[in-house]
Each structure stands twice: as C-alpha cells, then as structure tokens.
Amino acid sequence: MSLLAPADRAEAVALEAVLRVAWRRARPDPLAFAARCGYPHLDPWQADLLTSRRHQVILNCSRQSGKSTTSALLALHEALHRPSAPVLLLAPSLRQSRELFLKVKEAARTATIGIADESAERVILEGGGRVVCLPGHEATIRGFSGVGLLVVDEASRVSDDLYYAVRPMLAVSGGRIVLLSTPFGRRGFFFKEWDEGQGWHRVAITAEQCPRIPAEWLKEERAAIGEWWYRQEYGCAFVDTLDQVFRYEDVAAAYDDDVEPLDLPVFRSA
C-alpha cells in the first residue's frame, strides 16, 4: 500500500511520465542505456556493437557469449529512439524468437521504460516504438515494411527462403540487419554471408574469448560432446556436417567459371 495521499500519488505518476519522456528525448548514449537496463559491464565487442551504426552485422559467437543479450539491448534502443520504424525479431521458430523478445521486455522493465501495450509477440513502448517477434515461416511475415532493425537469431538454422523474403523489408527505410548464431556447417545463407558476403561487419567470439565461461568447464565440455560439436558450438568453426559425403572445399573446387555449359538437345517423350 502506498503511503502517499491520492493527490500526491497522481502527482508522482505524472512526474514519472514527464521524466520518462525527457529521458527518451535526451537519447542517452548506448552504453549508459545498457547500464540502465542492468548491464553496466560489457565486453569490448558488445560495446562496439551497441555504439556503432553499421548496417549489416554478423555475430558468429559461441554459446553463452552474450550475443542474444546484446542484440536485445540493440533492439530496445532502436525501438525507443526510432519509433516510426518497427524492430523485428526473427528465428527458426516462434518459440525461439520469443526467447529473445523476453530479453527485450526484461531490459525495458529494468530501465523503467514505459510500455503502452504488450502481448506474447509484440510490445509497444510509450512514444510508439514497436518490437515484434516473428515465426519462422516465410508466408506469414510479408506484411511488414519500413523496418528499422531486423535481428535474425539462430541464423544458421533459418531457411534461405525466409532470409531472402525478409531482406526487402529494409529497402526503403535504410534499416539495419543483425545475424547472430553459432555455425551449422558450411551451408545456407549464414555461411555464405560470412564467407563471401559484401558489406558485412563480422564478429567472431569463441568460448575461450568470453571471460564468463571458465576454462575448466570448457575442458570438460570438450571431452563430453566431442571435437566436432565443440568446434561448432564453442569454437565458431564452420565444419562439414556429419551427414555430408563430400567436403565443401572439394565441391567448390569442382566448379570452373571458365567452362562453358554444354548445349544439350532436349528430348521429349512421344
């Protein structure tokens, strides 16, 4: 029960609303914003991501390295200071995108950012900023446009069709895109963008580079799950998949751009 009289409570609520608007308009620097959200101590790569305005970023980072938390902070900051352009969170499944979405809402509540409306898949901040989490189905997400930031979580598991369907949402708004994942073999758009994509800022953080993961635990984990899984989940390595018959290098070496394709006759059935 509040100890304030009704009039005083109303005045306090009104003052809090004014302070929130003033703080939003002040556009605090992203590091101060992260501290307000409960993250005063960031790794150098996390601080760089939050303070940069790069349009295309790939985070090839170990499990438990902090990539999801950093992306959630980036999403919330973007929605707060660019309310006219929605922020979209995409993952292979709705359950996975909701996990990232929960981090966004938790950071908003920690920072006492006003929420005008919310549901299991969307939050609207006071001032109009929107963060929406999406299912991993290309047919159900085509209605969005003018997107300010697109965050693709577990990107190595997202289908190529879905990725190429969402990219046009950034065309008019000049919005940004962040892909975050551990590798999943030498295949799919995540590997292709990392290996040969143009205009990407690439960040690779292995488990050994994360100060919060004990070296002894990693040693035990390596013995428990084996070298192949360890290199992929903790070492950021794009290793050949277990069911792959030929190595990626061997398949790529079989192609020759200088060889003209054969002009074979077309046989039609009678």
MOCOR-V659073 format. One record per pair of residues at least 24 apart in sequence whose ideal C-beta (glycine too) atoms are under 6 Angstrom apart, sorted by the first residue. I is the first residue (numbers start at 1). J is the second residue. D is the distance in whole Angstrom. If there is no record, write none. Layout:
BEGIN
[[I,J,D] [I,J,D]]
END
This chain:
BEGIN
[[20,114,5] [24,127,6] [27,81,6] [30,77,6] [33,77,5] [34,73,5] [36,111,4] [37,73,6] [37,107,4] [37,110,5] [37,111,5] [38,110,4] [45,203,5] [45,205,6] [46,70,5] [50,74,6] [54,201,5] [55,176,5] [56,177,6] [56,199,5] [56,200,5] [57,178,5] [57,201,5] [58,179,5] [58,194,6] [58,200,5] [58,202,5] [59,180,4] [59,203,5] [60,204,5] [60,236,5] [61,205,4] [62,206,5] [62,207,4] [62,234,5] [63,233,5] [65,205,5] [65,210,5] [67,180,5] [68,100,6] [71,151,5] [71,178,6] [71,180,6] [72,100,6] [72,103,4] [72,104,5] [72,107,6] [73,107,6] [75,104,5] [75,131,6] [75,151,6] [76,104,5] [76,107,5] [76,108,6] [78,148,5] [78,149,4] [79,125,6] [79,129,4] [79,131,5] [80,129,5] [82,148,5] [83,127,5] [83,128,4] [83,129,4] [85,146,5] [85,148,3] [85,173,5] [86,130,4] [86,132,6] [86,147,6] [87,131,5] [87,148,6] [87,149,5] [88,132,6] [88,134,6] [88,147,6] [88,150,5] [89,133,4] [89,151,5] [90,134,5] [90,152,5] [91,153,4] [91,154,5] [92,136,4] [92,154,5] [92,157,4] [92,158,5] [93,136,5] [94,135,4] [96,154,6] [97,133,4] [97,134,6] [98,133,5] [100,153,5] [101,133,4] [104,131,5] [138,162,5] [138,165,4] [144,169,5] [145,169,6] [146,173,4] [147,173,6] [147,175,5] [148,175,5] [149,175,6] [149,176,5] [150,177,5] [151,178,5] [152,179,5] [153,180,6] [154,181,5] [155,179,4] [155,181,4] [155,190,5] [156,181,4] [156,183,6] [156,184,4] [156,190,4] [157,184,6] [160,189,5] [163,189,5] [182,233,5] [183,232,5] [183,238,4] [185,241,4] [186,238,5] [186,248,4] [191,238,5] [204,236,5] [206,235,5] [206,236,5] [207,234,4]]
END
